[in-house]
Amino acid sequence: MIKKIALASVILLSAAQAVEYGTVNGEKITKNDIASIIAEIGMSYETLDDTMKKEVINTIVERKLLTQAAIKSGIEKTEAYKTLLNSLKKDVAFSVWMRKEMKTLADGLSKDKLQAEYKKNKEKYSIPKKLQARHVLVPDEKVAKEIIKEIDNAKDKKAKLIELAKKHEKTTGPSDLGWFELEKMVPKFSAAADKLKVGEYSKSPVKTRFGYHVIYLDGKKEASLKPFKVVEDEIRTALTGQAFAGVMKAKTEALRKAAKIELAK
């Protein structure tokens, strides 16, 4: 844990210019201090409420007080400290070197190569068709047909369906299904809903394993493709990761051949 905290703190020194949050014996509480604590809890400082923010600051204050006390005690002169510091230096060197290698690979990816990857794998960046629907679900087909008749005779079809749905949803679940992808619903339901135009309702009950549905279609979004600009960074990251894995494998193999490695049996 100490090693992880110290390593995170050192790496975060390369972040943007520090923001001040106060001082502890003259030592500033900075944005980097905040980041190191937040990294441990996996949350964003800006999303925390005032109580949690105070807890984070108090944790930093306590840590700085203890760190200051540790330094005053002469801990930096001990062999344990020097050993751990040396280990951390190696970890930081490895981390900085890896980021440098990845940046070089990312910078080397041309726009043409990114666009070629985009065109080659359009299915990865597609947005599936979505429907927005509500329904009345009942266990009996006869009741479902009666519901359809009531909707047929109503002036405001949607309002009548909502009214009837409220009457039955206590036993069959919520009637407003919101937006959903076709494959997220049972096939018979999705197929029937997809045949409707926006503002239409099913003129005959739709049977599924849950019962009999009367479906009203609120909205429909046809399948589409995410624009290249939206996914450009995603593609760059993916290709960089693939290239990095290959480069590291080749480099590791070359280093192994040139190294003298003696492992205990």
C-alpha positions, 0 to 999 in steps of 0.5 A: 500500500505504501509503495502504491501511494508513493508511486502514484504521488510521484507520477502525479507530479507531472499533472497540470499546475497544482491548485491550492486547498490550504496548507499544513505547517506551511506545506501546500495542499495541492490538486496532486494531493487530492488526486492521489487520494481520489485515485485510491477511492476511485471517484471524482473529487468534483462529484463528492458532496461537501462532507466527503470533500472535507473527509478527503482534505482531512485525510490529506492533512493527517497524511501530511502531518504524519509524513512531516513527522516521519521526515523529522524522525530521520527516516530518510537516513535509514536503509529501509527508506533508501531501498524503497526509494530506489525501488520506486525510482525504477517503477517510475522510470518504467512507467514514464518510459512506457507512456513515452513509448505509447505516445510515440506509437499514438503520434505515429498513427496517421488520420488515413490509417485511423479512417481505414480502421473505421471503414473496415470495422464499421460494425464496432461503431454502429448504433443499433435500432431503438424503439420507445414503447409502452404496453398493457400486459395481461395474463388473459387474451380475452382481456387483451382484446377488450383493451384493444376495443376500448382503445379503438373507441377512445378519442385519445388512443395513447391516453386510454392505453396509459389509463388501462395500463395503470389499472393492470400494472400493479400485477404485471409490472411497469407499462412505460418501457422507455427506449430499448434495443430490439434484442433486449426484449423477447423476439415476439414483442420486438418484432410486433413493436418494430412493425408499428409506426410511431403513434400506432398500437397493436390491433391484436394481442401479442403473446409472449411467455409473460402474457398478452401485450397491447403495444403502443409505439412512442418512438423509433430510432433507426440504426446508425453509425457513429461519426468518425470524429466521435470515435477517432480517439477510441480507434487511436487508443485501440490501435496504439494498444495493439501496436504497443503489445507487439512492440513490447513482445518483440523488445522483450524477446530481444532483451531476453536473448541478449541478457544473462538470466539465471533462475533458481530451480 
